[in-house]
Amino acid sequence: MLVLIGSLVVLCCVFGGYVLAHGHILALWQPCELMIIGGGSVGAFLSANPSEIVKGAFRNILALFKGPKYRKQDYVDLLALLYDIFSLMRKQGLMGLESHIEDPQASPVFSAYPRLVKEHHLIEFITDCLRLMIGGSMNPHELEQLLEVELETHQQEAEAPALAVTKMADAMPGFGIVAAVLGIVTTMSQLGGDTSQIGEHIAGALVGTFLGILLCYGFIGPLGAAMENRVREDGRAFECVKVALLASLRGYNPKVSVEFARKTLSPQSRPNFQDFEDHLKGSRAGAPA
């Protein structure tokens, strides 16, 4: 929603200021210039990126209008899931988790959180880490290094569409110059004719430069930054899982391990300790005797 609001503010301030300065708004309507700048930038974007990044960019842009991927209740569920896993580990040992991580969809531990089970990447990350803990006999330091590499790879892959959009934005002033140069070429062909026509062609050429800069810094650049910020915020769920698993492997009890994980979340989405306690009490009250 903020993306739309910000774009509207840019439009109102830029074009409103132009009109208040006695500018003629129709003089800025140059569809040919828009075609050169917009079409050239999109074509370069398609040429520079593989299909997966192109599709990911469109998905990420649409996701901006849906709000954050993980909300406070989702993080409460994630912390509760980790708590249930660590409690089961305490009772049955690591081997007691084997049946649960092999088929999370059928596991009563995982299926108790249907919203999280749909997040395949997150669930796969949790189960892969648990497999390493079960069969790898790894100490916390070794596991931490491995998880950091995996998270870095995942983050780079998730940020690739945002970086591609940012690069497209950086190219727009250049295509604006291309449009301006072509406008000057058209103007030169009119020399010796009607001076009013020459003035219109020069104005159109300058509009091309203006549109390239405006689209770069007013719309596409901020869109890429918003996509990147959303990816980083979504990545906190994976960081949360990593910290909780390492704390558990170091021997902390389930509640303390989950508290370590809770501290990694941003203040805007972090559930407070009482939220988590209330969730656990509700789960115990609803559990069969």
Secondary structure, DSSP 8 states (H G I E B T S, - for coil): -HHHHHHHHHHHHHHHHHHHTT--GGGG--HHHHIIIIIHHHHHHHHHS-HHHHHHHHHHHHHHTT--SS-HHHHHHHHHHHHHHHHHHHHH-GGGGHHHHH-TTT-TTTTT-HHHHT-HHHHHHHHHHHHHHHHS---HHHHHHHHHHHHHHHHHHHHHHHHHHHHHHHHHHHHHHHHHHHHHHHHHTTTTS-HHHHHHHHHHHHHHHHHHHHIIIIIIHHHHHHHHHHHHHHTHHHHHHHHHHHHHHTT--HHHHHHHHHTTS-TTT---HHHHHHHHHHHHHHS--
